[in-house]
């Protein structure tokens, strides 16, 4: 799936292989020769490379809308396929083509939690391999630290550490989403950050991820954002203001503590 985020699907359960705004041609599900539509001038340019943890609930589009509330512009593109790890993206090739096809400020890399040693080793090595093309595109490699499944909560520290090590290996930007999730759940385990499958984020989980990225990319305090959570163009009317404000505080605190 390669898409300008305003046309990105809001649910991983929808079809993952559809011609979208920025695709000129597809070979089956996997693009062979993607041509990216020109991005608007100005703003912060972010390319997301990942899987359904990125495109579920349209995280990139949610980030764009957060930035707009404070007058900032983020232009995003997504290269994401279900169940992909970074090694799969390197083999498939679309991500590398898109990285080289235009200039970026940040390229966000994401795979699974990577708490198991073999997955950690792969995450670090693949991050190193992606870092060359990313640097040549004028961007900084950014690691989207994700969360473990609900049954593996004890692996939060190792999952967090894996992404920290990958970011450090290339002098990249660490996006401490997993750490923010851990803090929020430790404080109140009833906060619904997970979708019903125990893996994907709920809309509120996506909102917390977007808050962390907003701070890391704009260098602005997310506590100054509106006290209403909006995810994929939908207002989360069932989330009390106090919960929104607390998640903003957690995202800010986590970001401030991250080098």
Secondary structure, 3 states (H helix, E strand, C coil): CEEEHHHCCCCCCCCCCCCCCCCCCCECCECCCCCCCCCCCCCEEEEEEECHHHHCCCHHHHHHHHHHCCCCCEEEEEEECCCCCHHHHHHHCHHHHHHHHCCCCEEEECCCCCCCHHHHHHHHHHHHHHHHHHHHCCCEEEEECCCCCHHHHHHHHHHHHHHHHHHHHHCCEEECHHHHHHHHHHHCCCCCCECCCCCCECHHHHHHHHHHHHHHHHCCCHHHCCCCCEECCEECCCCCHHHHHHHHHHHHHHHHCCC
